[in-house]
Amino acid sequence: MNSPTVTIIVARARNGVIGRDNTLPWHLPEDLQHFKHTTMHHPVLMGRRTFESIGRPLPGRRIIVVSRNPDWSAAGCECSDTLVGAIALAGQHLERHPGIDPSEIFIAGGAQLYREALALALADRTIVTAIDTDAAGDVRFPALDAAAWRLESRSPQVSKTGLHYAIETWRRTRPAQN
């Protein structure tokens, strides 16, 4: 079996902000729909705080939460103590997850998982909702290394609320230098 594609999916403001007080610092329903459509029927990995900010497993997806706490659990989720372990778990096709396609795995935050995935060159692709605003926040998405990533596509959009944004797809061109 081929290795799954590992994709980071993130919404970030122009200044790199992705969160404030464990919430999104903007209202962009179109991005939520994009996230749902893109990740549906796939494994989605997220950190514990990201999961707790959502408050429930996302329907139609296999949710794997990364937590260093071995006693942490939530109904409807699986848990791993490392991102590498979560990716390995997500790549397994299991009968108890019918309709879930493990050929692509999504990393959906938070910042610590994003940093680790980028530093260890674990992701093959990054889908960025680039929001045309500078947002106040306490969590940032790290800049993609221009030597390791190339912009594959960019689709400018305007939300029904008037907020400008673009859906960008980035492809890793070479492993990160450690």
C-alpha positions in Angstrom: 0.0 0.0 0.0 1.2 3.5 -0.8 2.0 5.9 2.0 -0.9 8.3 2.6 -0.7 12.0 1.7 -0.4 14.1 4.8 -2.0 17.5 4.4 -2.0 20.4 6.8 -5.2 22.4 6.6 -5.2 25.9 8.2 -6.9 29.3 8.1 -4.6 32.2 8.9 -4.7 35.9 8.8 -2.2 38.0 6.8 -0.1 38.4 10.0 0.0 34.6 10.6 -2.6 34.6 13.4 -4.7 31.4 13.6 -6.3 31.8 17.0 -7.2 33.9 19.9 -8.2 32.5 23.3 -8.7 29.0 21.8 -11.2 30.4 19.2 -11.0 31.6 15.6 -10.5 35.4 15.5 -12.9 35.9 12.5 -16.2 34.7 11.2 -15.8 33.1 7.8 -18.6 30.5 7.2 -17.2 29.8 3.7 -14.0 28.5 5.3 -15.8 26.2 7.6 -17.7 24.8 4.6 -14.4 24.4 2.8 -12.9 22.6 5.8 -15.9 20.3 6.0 -15.9 19.5 2.3 -12.1 18.9 2.1 -11.8 16.7 5.2 -15.0 14.7 4.9 -14.5 10.9 4.9 -10.8 11.2 5.9 -8.8 11.0 9.1 -8.4 14.3 10.9 -5.6 14.8 13.5 -5.7 17.6 16.0 -4.3 18.5 19.4 -6.3 18.2 22.5 -6.9 21.9 22.9 -8.1 22.2 19.3 -10.5 19.3 19.9 -11.8 20.8 23.1 -12.4 24.2 21.3 -14.6 22.3 18.8 -16.2 20.3 21.6 -17.2 17.2 19.8 -16.0 14.7 17.1 -16.6 16.0 13.6 -19.2 13.9 11.8 -18.1 11.8 8.8 -14.4 11.9 9.7 -12.1 9.7 11.8 -10.9 12.0 14.6 -7.5 11.3 16.2 -6.5 13.6 19.0 -2.8 14.0 20.0 -2.3 14.4 23.7 0.6 13.7 26.0 -1.9 12.8 28.8 -2.2 9.0 28.6 -5.5 9.2 30.6 -7.2 11.6 28.1 -10.1 10.3 26.1 -13.3 11.5 24.4 -16.2 9.5 23.1 -16.0 9.1 19.3 -12.2 9.8 19.1 -9.0 7.9 19.1 -5.9 9.2 20.9 -2.2 9.1 20.3 0.6 10.5 22.4 2.6 11.7 19.3 1.9 13.2 15.9 4.0 10.5 14.2 2.0 7.9 16.1 -1.3 9.6 15.1 -0.3 9.6 11.4 0.6 5.9 11.6 -2.8 5.1 13.3 -4.7 7.2 10.7 -3.0 5.4 7.8 -4.5 2.1 8.9 -7.7 1.1 7.1 -10.0 -0.2 9.8 -13.3 -2.1 9.5 -14.8 0.0 12.3 -14.3 3.1 10.2 -16.3 2.3 7.1 -16.4 5.1 4.5 -13.1 6.7 5.8 -10.4 6.9 3.2 -7.0 6.8 4.8 -5.2 7.7 1.6 -5.1 11.4 2.8 -4.7 12.4 6.4 -5.4 16.0 7.5 -3.6 17.8 10.3 -6.1 20.4 11.6 -4.2 22.2 14.4 -3.2 23.5 16.7 0.0 25.5 16.3 2.2 22.9 18.1 1.2 20.1 15.7 1.6 22.5 12.7 5.2 23.4 13.9 6.1 19.7 14.4 4.7 18.6 11.1 6.6 21.3 9.3 9.9 20.9 11.3 9.9 17.1 10.8 8.8 17.3 7.1 5.8 15.1 7.8 3.3 17.0 5.5 3.3 16.6 1.8 0.8 19.4 1.1 -0.6 22.5 2.9 -4.0 24.0 2.2 -4.2 27.5 3.5 -7.2 29.8 3.8 -5.3 33.0 3.6 -7.5 35.7 5.1 -6.9 39.2 4.0 -6.8 40.8 7.4 -4.4 41.3 10.3 -6.1 39.7 13.3 -5.3 40.1 17.0 -4.4 36.7 18.4 -2.2 34.6 20.6 -1.5 31.7 18.2 0.4 31.9 14.9 1.0 29.6 12.0 4.7 29.3 11.1 5.8 30.7 7.7 6.3 28.0 5.1 10.0 27.7 4.1 10.1 29.0 0.5 13.0 26.7 -0.3 10.9 23.6 0.7 7.4 24.6 -0.5 5.9 25.9 -3.7 2.5 27.5 -4.3 0.6 25.1 -6.5 -2.7 27.1 -6.8 -4.4 30.1 -5.4 -8.1 30.9 -5.7 -9.2 34.4 -4.5 -12.6 34.6 -2.9 -14.9 37.2 -1.2 -17.1 36.0 1.7 -20.8 37.0 1.8 -19.7 39.3 4.7 -17.2 41.1 2.4 -14.1 39.5 3.8 -11.4 38.8 1.2 -9.5 35.5 1.3 -7.9 33.0 -0.9 -7.6 29.2 -0.8 -4.0 28.3 -1.4 -2.5 24.9 -2.0 1.2 24.5 -1.3 3.2 21.4 -2.2 6.4 20.3 -0.4 9.3 20.3 -2.9 12.0 18.8 -0.6 12.4 17.7 3.0 13.0 20.3 5.7 16.7 20.9 6.7 17.3 20.0 10.3 
